[in-house]
């Protein structure tokens, strides 16, 4: 059988051009008023890249967590990284492995972090504030589960899930009676996820290229 290993870099470059074309096409869909299709594919591409970036974690982490993780670590959109305490509390109560500790943390969040108007926080802000209001066990669980209350997790629930399973979803997340550092939260939509997707794509290309053999190394 012929050895085609020397073609690896060329194959990668061809795939990169193909991927860039697919990502760029989403902008055309959106401008052509096919916003739902653009948002659907954006979510699918984010999830697909998350599966590749975290390929060794797929068995222990679910699709939702990897979708959120890649947005938090490589998406670069501050709004998607913010934690909404009421959303986190509700997610803890509805978690598949919900136990007494989850319910206690949800109750603590409701008592200390769900005032009106709701104040969104970064991970660091939430954890720093929680150190003075929650017990050690609750704080440890909060560190593990805070991702469930992020706007990225809301995007998975309100965009990705209904678009994939029901073929329809709202075109934006609107936050009423919700502030971040004293200012209203802008609407989260396709544009936020698309900017994140572009950054995630750049990260994946860079990471994958770094692991490819160079032309001089291939065939040695």
Residue pairs with C-beta under 8 A, 6 or more apart in sequence:
3 219
5 218
5 219
6 215
6 218
6 219
8 212
8 213
8 218
9 212
9 213
9 214
9 215
9 218
12 208
12 209
12 212
16 205
19 201
19 205
20 201
22 41
22 45
23 45
23 197
23 198
23 201
26 38
26 41
26 42
26 45
26 194
26 197
27 38
27 194
29 35
29 37
29 38
29 41
30 38
30 190
30 194
35 171
35 190
36 163
36 168
36 169
36 171
38 190
38 194
39 159
39 163
39 169
39 171
39 189
39 190
39 193
40 163
40 164
42 190
42 193
42 194
42 197
43 67
43 155
43 156
43 159
43 160
43 163
43 164
43 193
44 160
44 164
45 197
45 201
46 67
46 70
46 71
46 75
46 160
46 193
46 196
46 197
46 200
47 63
47 66
47 67
47 160
49 70
49 197
49 200
49 201
49 204
50 63
50 66
50 67
50 69
50 70
50 200
51 58
51 63
51 66
52 204
52 208
53 70
53 74
53 200
53 203
53 204
53 207
54 61
54 66
54 69
54 70
57 66
58 66
61 69
64 153
64 156
65 147
67 152
67 156
67 160
68 147
68 148
68 150
68 152
68 153
68 156
69 147
70 200
71 77
71 80
71 81
71 152
71 155
71 193
71 196
71 200
72 80
72 81
72 147
72 150
72 152
74 196
74 199
74 200
74 203
75 81
75 152
75 195
75 196
75 197
75 199
75 200
76 195
76 196
76 199
77 192
77 193
77 195
77 196
79 151
79 185
79 186
79 188
79 192
80 150
80 151
80 152
80 155
80 188
80 192
80 193
80 196
81 122
81 123
81 150
81 151
81 152
82 120
82 121
82 122
82 150
82 151
82 180
82 185
83 120
83 121
83 122
83 123
83 126
83 146
83 149
83 150
84 118
84 120
84 149
84 150
84 151
84 154
84 175
84 178
85 109
85 110
85 113
85 114
85 118
85 119
85 120
85 121
85 126
85 149
86 109
86 110
86 114
86 118
87 148
87 149
87 153
87 154
88 106
88 109
88 145
88 146
88 148
88 149
89 105
89 106
89 107
89 109
89 110
89 114
89 149
90 106
91 145
91 148
91 149
91 153
92 98
92 102
92 103
92 105
92 106
92 109
92 145
92 148
93 102
93 103
93 106
95 102
95 145
95 148
101 137
101 138
101 141
102 141
102 145
104 138
105 134
105 138
105 141
105 142
105 145
108 133
108 134
108 138
112 129
112 130
112 133
112 134
113 119
113 121
113 126
113 129
113 130
116 177
117 177
117 178
117 179
118 177
118 178
118 179
119 178
119 179
119 180
120 151
120 178
120 179
120 180
120 185
121 129
121 180
123 146
126 142
126 146
127 139
127 142
127 143
127 146
130 138
130 139
130 142
131 139
134 142
147 153
151 173
151 188
154 173
154 188
155 173
155 188
155 193
158 169
158 170
158 173
159 169
159 170
159 173
159 193
161 169
162 168
162 169
163 169
171 189
171 190
172 187
172 188
172 189
173 187
173 188
173 189
174 187
175 184
175 185
175 187
178 184
178 185
179 185
